[in-house]
Amino acid sequence: TSIAQLIQPEDSQHSPCTEGCLYLTLYHDGFPMDACISPMGEGEIFVIEDTAASPELKAYALASSQLRQPLSTVITLVNQLEGAMENSQDPKVQSRALALKHQLWKMHRMLCNMSDAKFYTETTSDRRVCQNASGVVEEIFQKAQDLLQRQGITLEYHVPCETVLCMLDEQLLERAIYNMISNAVKFSGSKTGLKAELKRNDNRLSLSITEPCDSVNAEIPANIFRQYTREPGIETGAAGIGLGMSIVCSAARAHKGTVLLDHPSKNETRITLSFPIDLGQDTKVASGVSGFDYAGGWDRGLLELADILPSDFYA
C-alpha cells in the first residue's frame, strides 16, 4: 500500500521525502500508532509501533522521581557554598565550582526528560492554548541565537512577520526546538552556522533546523525516531540518553503533525517539525501566564542546551 494513501492529502511533508525518514502518527480503529517511513528502491518501507508506554519509559519515570530528592539536596548544598567558592582567590576552586554547577544543570535536564516520559506517548496535549506561533518561535530562536553566539556558533533564523494564531503547547514546543538545535550542534561536528526557519504553507506550519554535515556520513538511519536510539552511538561521547528525538516526536504528535529528517543539499541535514494550524474550539489568545513549569524555575534555555554550552555560562 502506498503510504500516501494513509496520509492526509494536505500533508506536504511527504512529498520531499526522497531520502531520509518521516515520522507521523497513524490511527487504526481509533488507536494511535507511531510510524516511521523511509524510501527503499522504488517503494517505501514503514515501521509501525504501538504508542503505549513501554516498560523502559515507566522505569525512567520511576527512577527520576527517586533521584529528584538527592539532586535537590546537592543543589541546596552547592548554593550554600557558592558565595565562598566565588570569593575564593584560587582560580582552580572557581573553575571546579562552575564545572560542578554545570553538571547539576545536565543532571536536572536528564531528570526532566525522564520524569516526563509518560507524556511521550500522549496523542494530544491538554496544555495547548491559542497563541501567536510567530512570536513564540521567534523568542525561542532569539534566546538560542544569543547563547550559541557567545561560544562562536552562528544561528540564522527567519520567522514570518505576520501573526499566526495556533493552538500550541508552548513548553513542549520549546523543548522540541531546543533538542533539535542541541542535536544539530552535538552531532554535526561543526562550529559553523545553523539555519532555523518557521514557514507557513497555507494551513500548515513548518519549523526546521538545518545543520552542515559531512556528505560522506550523510546517511540517515531508519531507526532514528525510536526511543533510546543514539545516532551516532554512545561511543562518540556525546551527552544524552536517547530521549531527545522522542521529545520532538511527542511535540509533533501533540500538535497533530509530522517530523521529517532529510538532506536539502549534499552537505546539509535538516529536521522539520510540521503541523496544521489549529485554532481549536476556543480562539481566545493565551495570556502568557502558565502555572506549570517543568524546569522548576530554572532558565529553560540554559537547561535544554546544557549538553552543548560551556561551564562558564552557569556562573
Disulfide bonds with the S-S distance in Angstrom:
none
